[in-house]
Amino acid sequence: MIKKIKNQSGVALILVMTSLLILTTLVVDFAYSTHVASEVAASQRDRLKAYYLARSGLNFLKLQLFVEKKLRSQFASMLQQMQGSGVTSAPLCSQIPLSSGLLRQVAAGDDPFASKDEPKPEGEDQADKKSAKKKETKSAGANDTFEGLSHSDSEFLQFDGDFEGNCQTEETKMNLNLFRVPPAAVPAQGAGATAIPAPVTAGMQQYEEQKNFLLALLSQPQFDFLATEDRKKLVNAIADWVDANDRINESPGVEGALEESEYNGSDIKYKVKNGRFASLQELLLVAGMTDDIFEAMKDSVTVYGDQKINLCQATDQTVRAFVLKFVQSSAGAIVLDPKDEQRWTIIATALKLICEQANPQPNQVAAAIATALGQGTEGGAQGLAGRMASQITTTNRFFRLEGTGSVNQATVRIQAVVDTASSNPTAWKTLYFQVE
């Protein structure tokens, strides 16, 4: 009996080891779950911080735009006399990068644009050390300043992470929503009937000019992968997506088949909107639009703004399309080969000379282009220069702002389109807002 009990002495060891294994598993699982929850919480915290840093970037851009608009208004006459001084009409937020790193450098008294590798004159290095030591020993009172920023004011820069901001004006792009102006036409009667052309109205003329503008834009080299007929069909499809009627407007005053005929495929389960584009991404719903076409044209078109284009800040492709739109619709014998690079160089040079002024005027821009085309300013408001001037602007109202905030591994980007028509920045309308 005693011998048998001794043989069972290993059971306790097995029970203890099993218990330890279970407890160890539970502890490890608990520690892992706690670690994961902590990482998730930290990630959410960083993302929230990054979001508000991105909002800070947007707010700084708005402040910069407000101050710049105010200064340009107050010193308009002075700016007019500053040709060749380096001051241009381009918005400051598109010329100088805005970031928390730049602000920290300014607050610290450093030159943000100085090269770190640039050798310093003899003795300057020692002076910098003395200056730094002096800053360290200074009292942290309200009068302490860093290049104009008080010590108390610079505390807003003491935060984790960074933010950046940049802007671009929407006036440099073609507004696709201008196709909302419905062209007048007499509908066809019966199947296969031909519509009767209606008298050309101001609305129809604007509609056709916009179609010519878009077709000229799609005729640029980056769209060489598109056949000529496909470009014309795509222009009609984009215009018909916005305009108020339900017929394909193939030519001035003439309506063709129903717009729905382009959306009857098995891959498309929606109808033509017949309304304004709500965002640029909505272009991807238009019949004939592909990802490649969208990527090639997205920087040249917009769904905000008005009929006027700021040629001083527009891309070369937009400038060419704008000029071709007027040349092709002019009654005079203006010959401009889209591939005549010598002529385009003359136009670009003339445009640059005018746009380098601090406060160029639309009539000056139009006159420079017309002169480069050999037309001058003949014809007054109905001449080439006059008609172009009516659709040119040199000021900016609609801005696309982008603020980016980053904390550790979290990055948040916010895009917004703002209408700055009001003199009160608190009344500026936000037309588009997206968090990425």
C-alpha positions in Angstrom: 0.0 0.0 0.0 2.8 2.4 0.9 4.6 1.5 -2.3 1.6 2.2 -4.4 1.2 5.8 -3.0 4.8 6.6 -3.7 4.2 5.6 -7.4 1.5 8.4 -7.6 3.8 11.3 -6.4 4.3 12.6 -10.0 0.6 13.6 -10.4 1.0 16.8 -8.4 3.9 17.9 -10.6 1.8 17.4 -13.7 -1.1 19.4 -12.2 1.2 22.2 -11.2 2.8 22.4 -14.6 -0.6 22.3 -16.3 -1.9 25.1 -14.1 1.3 27.2 -14.8 0.8 26.6 -18.6 -2.8 27.8 -18.4 -1.9 30.8 -16.3 1.0 31.7 -18.6 -1.3 31.4 -21.6 -3.9 33.7 -20.0 -1.3 36.2 -18.9 0.4 36.3 -22.3 -3.0 36.7 -24.0 -4.0 39.4 -21.6 -0.7 41.2 -22.2 -1.0 40.9 -25.9 -4.6 42.2 -25.9 -3.5 45.1 -23.7 -0.6 45.9 -26.0 -2.8 45.8 -29.1 -5.4 48.0 -27.4 -2.7 50.4 -26.4 -1.3 50.6 -29.9 -4.8 51.1 -31.4 -5.5 53.8 -28.9 -2.1 55.5 -29.6 -2.8 55.2 -33.4 -6.2 56.8 -33.0 -4.7 59.5 -30.8 -2.0 60.2 -33.4 -4.6 60.3 -36.2 -6.8 62.7 -34.2 -3.7 65.0 -33.6 -2.8 64.7 -37.3 -6.4 65.7 -38.3 -6.3 68.9 -36.2 -2.8 69.7 -37.5 -4.1 69.4 -41.0 -7.0 71.7 -40.0 -4.4 74.1 -38.6 -2.6 74.0 -42.0 -5.9 75.0 -43.7 -6.5 77.8 -41.2 -3.0 79.2 -41.8 -3.6 79.2 -45.5 -6.9 81.1 -45.1 -5.1 83.6 -42.9 -2.4 84.0 -45.5 -5.0 84.5 -48.2 -6.9 87.1 -46.2 -3.8 89.1 -45.4 -2.5 89.0 -48.9 -5.9 90.1 -50.4 -6.0 93.0 -48.0 -2.4 94.1 -48.7 -2.9 93.8 -52.5 -6.1 95.9 -52.2 -4.4 98.6 -50.0 -1.3 98.9 -52.1 -2.8 98.3 -55.6 -1.4 101.6 -57.0 2.1 100.8 -55.6 2.1 97.3 -57.0 1.2 98.7 -60.4 4.6 100.5 -60.4 6.6 97.5 -59.3 7.2 95.8 -62.7 10.3 93.7 -62.7 10.6 93.7 -58.9 9.9 90.0 -58.5 6.4 90.6 -57.1 3.8 88.8 -59.2 0.1 88.3 -59.1 0.4 84.6 -58.1 -0.9 83.9 -54.7 1.7 83.8 -52.0 0.6 80.3 -50.7 1.5 78.8 -54.1 5.0 80.5 -54.1 6.2 79.9 -50.6 5.7 76.6 -48.9 3.8 76.8 -45.6 4.8 74.3 -42.8 5.3 74.1 -39.1 9.0 73.4 -39.7 9.3 76.7 -41.6 7.5 78.6 -38.8 9.8 77.0 -36.2 12.8 78.1 -38.1 11.5 81.7 -38.3 10.6 81.7 -34.6 14.1 80.5 -33.8 15.7 83.3 -35.8 17.1 81.0 -38.5 17.1 81.7 -42.2 14.8 78.9 -43.6 16.2 79.4 -47.1 19.9 79.4 -46.2 21.9 76.3 -47.2 23.1 74.3 -44.3 26.3 73.3 -46.2 27.2 76.9 -47.0 30.5 77.9 -45.3 30.3 80.7 -42.8 32.7 83.6 -42.7 35.5 83.3 -40.2 34.4 84.4 -36.7 30.7 84.1 -37.5 30.5 80.6 -36.1 31.8 81.8 -32.8 29.3 84.7 -32.8 26.5 82.2 -33.4 27.6 80.2 -30.3 27.6 83.4 -28.2 24.2 84.3 -29.5 22.8 80.9 -28.7 24.3 81.0 -25.2 22.8 84.4 -24.7 19.3 83.1 -25.7 19.6 80.3 -23.2 20.4 82.6 -20.3 17.7 85.2 -21.1 14.7 85.5 -18.9 11.6 83.9 -20.2 9.5 87.0 -19.7 6.8 88.5 -22.0 9.3 90.7 -23.7 11.5 87.8 -24.9 11.4 87.8 -28.7 12.6 85.5 -31.5 12.7 87.6 -34.6 9.4 89.3 -33.8 7.7 86.5 -32.0 7.4 86.7 -28.3 8.3 83.8 -26.1 4.7 83.3 -25.0 3.4 83.6 -28.6 5.9 80.9 -29.8 4.5 78.3 -27.5 1.9 77.3 -30.1 4.7 75.7 -32.0 5.5 73.3 -29.1 3.5 70.3 -30.2 4.0 66.8 -31.5 4.1 66.3 -35.3 4.1 68.7 -38.2 1.7 70.3 -40.7 2.0 71.5 -44.2 -0.2 73.5 -46.5 -0.4 74.5 -50.1 -2.9 76.1 -52.4 -3.8 76.5 -56.0 -6.4 78.7 -57.7 -9.3 77.1 -59.6 -9.4 80.1 -62.0 -6.5 78.5 -64.0 -8.8 75.7 -65.2 -11.8 75.2 -67.4 -15.1 75.2 -65.6 -17.2 72.2 -66.8 -20.3 73.4 -65.1 -20.6 76.2 -67.7 -22.3 73.6 -69.9 -25.4 74.1 -67.7 -26.4 76.9 -70.0 -28.9 75.1 -72.3 -28.6 75.6 -76.0 -31.8 76.5 -77.8 -32.8 74.1 -80.6 -35.9 72.8 -82.3 -36.5 69.1 -81.3 -36.7 66.6 -84.1 -40.2 65.3 -84.9 -40.6 61.6 -85.3 -38.0 58.8 -85.6 -35.0 59.7 -87.7 -36.2 63.2 -88.2 -33.6 66.0 -88.5 -33.9 68.9 -86.1 -34.4 72.4 -87.4 -31.5 74.7 -86.5 -32.6 77.5 -84.2 -31.2 81.1 -84.2 -27.9 81.3 -82.4 -28.4 82.8 -79.0 -25.9 84.1 -76.4 -26.4 80.9 -74.4 -25.9 78.7 -77.4 -22.7 80.6 -78.4 -21.3 80.2 -74.9 -22.2 76.5 -74.9 -20.4 76.0 -78.3 -17.4 78.0 -77.2 -17.0 75.8 -74.2 -17.2 72.7 -76.4 -14.5 74.1 -78.6 -12.4 74.9 -75.5 -12.7 71.4 -74.2 -12.0 69.9 -77.6 -8.9 72.0 -78.0 -7.8 70.9 -74.5 -8.3 67.2 -75.5 -6.3 67.9 -78.7 -3.1 68.4 -76.7 -0.2 65.9 -77.0 -1.0 64.1 -73.8 -4.3 62.9 -75.4 -2.7 61.5 -78.5 -3.9 58.1 -77.5 -7.5 59.2 -78.2 -8.9 59.1 -81.8 -10.4 62.3 -83.2 -13.9 60.9 -83.2 -13.6 59.7 -79.6 -12.6 63.2 -78.5 -15.6 64.7 -80.1 -17.9 62.1 -78.6 -16.4 62.6 -75.2 -16.9 66.4 -75.4 -20.5 65.9 -76.3 -21.0 63.4 -73.4 -19.5 65.8 -70.9 -21.6 68.7 -72.1 -24.8 66.5 -72.2 -24.1 65.3 -68.6 -24.5 68.9 -67.4 -27.0 70.6 -69.7 -30.7 70.7 -69.0 -32.1 68.9 -72.1 -32.2 65.2 -72.8 -30.8 65.2 -76.4 -27.3 64.9 -77.7 -26.3 68.4 -78.9 -24.1 67.4 -81.9 -23.9 70.9 -83.5 -25.1 74.4 -82.9 -28.9 74.4 -82.6 -29.3 70.8 -83.7 -30.3 68.0 -81.4 -29.6 64.3 -82.1 -30.6 61.1 -80.3 -31.5 60.8 -76.7 -28.6 61.1 -74.3 -29.7 57.9 -72.6 -28.6 56.0 -75.7 -25.0 56.4 -74.6 -25.8 54.8 -71.2 -27.7 51.7 -72.3 -24.7 49.3 -72.0 -24.7 46.4 -69.6 -22.0 47.9 -67.5 -23.9 51.1 -66.8 -26.8 51.1 -64.4 -27.5 54.8 -64.2 -28.9 57.7 -66.3 -27.5 61.0 -67.4 -27.5 63.5 -64.5 -28.5 66.6 -66.5 -27.2 68.7 -63.6 -24.0 70.3 -62.4 -21.0 68.2 -61.4 -20.8 68.0 -57.6 -17.1 67.0 -57.7 -14.4 66.4 -60.3 -14.5 62.7 -59.6 -18.0 62.6 -61.0 -16.4 62.8 -64.4 -15.7 59.1 -64.2 -19.4 58.4 -64.6 -19.6 60.1 -68.0 -19.9 57.8 -71.0 -16.5 57.3 -72.7 -14.5 58.5 -69.7 -11.6 56.2 -68.6 -9.1 56.4 -65.8 -6.3 57.3 -68.2 -8.3 60.2 -69.7 -9.3 61.4 -66.3 -5.7 61.4 -65.0 -4.6 63.4 -68.1 -7.3 66.1 -67.8 -8.0 66.4 -64.1 -5.4 69.2 -63.6 -6.9 71.3 -66.4 -10.6 71.2 -65.6 -12.7 72.2 -62.5 -16.3 72.3 -61.4 -15.9 75.6 -59.5 -15.5 79.2 -60.6 -17.0 81.1 -63.5 -16.3 81.6 -67.2 -13.1 83.5 -66.7 -9.6 82.0 -66.8 -6.5 83.3 -65.1 -4.0 82.8 -68.0 -1.1 84.3 -66.0 -1.2 81.2 -63.7 -2.7 78.6 -66.0 -0.7 75.7 -67.5 0.7 75.9 -71.0 -2.0 73.4 -72.2 -4.8 75.5 -70.9 -3.4 78.7 -72.5 -3.1 77.0 -75.9 -6.7 75.6 -75.7 -8.0 79.0 -74.6 -6.3 80.8 -77.5 -7.4 78.1 -80.0 -11.0 78.5 -78.8 -11.1 82.1 -79.9 -9.0 81.7 -83.1 -11.3 78.9 -84.4 -14.5 80.9 -83.7 -13.2 84.2 -85.2 -14.7 85.5 -88.4 -11.4 86.9 -89.5 -8.7 85.0 -91.4 -6.6 84.1 -88.3 -4.4 81.1 -89.0 -2.8 79.3 -86.1 -1.4 75.9 -86.5 -1.7 74.0 -83.1 1.7 72.5 -83.8 3.4 75.8 -84.8 5.8 75.8 -81.8 7.5 79.0 -83.0 4.2 80.9 -82.9 3.4 79.4 -79.5 6.8 80.6 -78.1 6.0 84.1 -79.2 2.6 84.0 -77.5 4.2 82.5 -74.3 6.9 85.2 -74.2 4.4 88.0 -74.7 2.2 86.6 -72.0 5.1 86.2 -69.6 6.1 89.8 -69.9 2.7 91.0 -69.0 2.1 88.5 -66.2 5.4 89.3 -64.5 3.8 92.6 -63.4 2.5 92.8 -59.9 -1.0 93.8 -60.9 -1.7 92.9 -64.6 -5.1 93.7 -66.1 -7.2 91.4 -68.3 -7.2 93.8 -71.3 -3.3 93.9 -71.1 -3.2 90.1 -71.2 -5.6 89.9 -74.1 -3.9 92.6 -76.0 -0.5 90.9 -75.6 -1.9 87.6 -77.0 -3.7 89.3 -79.9 -0.6 91.3 -80.8 1.4 88.1 -80.8 -1.2 86.7 -83.2 -0.8 89.7 -85.5 -4.2 91.1 -84.7 -3.6 93.9 -82.3 -6.6 95.5 -80.5 -8.7 96.2 -83.6 -12.5 95.7 -83.3 -12.9 97.0 -79.8 -15.1 94.7 -77.6 -16.1 92.6 -80.6 -12.5 92.1 -81.8 -10.3 89.2 -80.8 -8.6 91.1 -77.9 -12.0 92.4 -76.6 -13.7 89.0 -76.7 -10.7 87.4 -75.0 -10.5 90.1 -72.3 -14.2 89.4 -71.3 -13.2 85.8 -70.4 -9.8 86.6 -68.7 -9.2 87.4 -65.0 -6.0 88.3 -63.2 -7.4 87.9 -59.7 -8.2 84.8 -57.7 -11.4 83.9 -55.9 -11.8 80.2 -55.8 -8.9 78.3 -54.1 -8.2 74.6 -53.6 -6.5 74.3 -50.2 -4.6 71.2 -49.0 -3.5 70.8 -45.4 -1.5 67.7 -44.3 -0.9 66.8 -40.7 1.5 64.0 -39.5 2.2 62.6 -36.1 4.5 59.6 -35.8 3.1 57.1 -38.4 -0.3 58.8 -38.8 -0.9 61.2 -41.7 -4.1 63.0 -42.5 -4.7 65.1 -45.6 -7.6 67.5 -46.0 -8.6 69.0 -49.3 -11.0 72.0 -49.4 -12.3 74.4 -52.1 -13.1 77.8 -50.7 -14.9 80.8 -52.2 -13.1 83.9 -51.0 -15.5 86.5 -52.5 -16.4 88.0 -49.2 -14.1 90.5 -47.5 -14.9 88.8 -44.2 -13.0 85.5 -44.0 -15.5 84.0 -41.6 -18.1 84.3 -44.4 -16.0 82.4 -46.9 -17.9 79.5 -48.3 -16.5 76.0 -48.3 -17.6 74.4 -51.5 -15.7 71.1 -51.1 -14.2 69.3 -48.1 -12.6 65.8 -48.0 -10.5 64.0 -45.4 -8.1 61.4 -46.6 
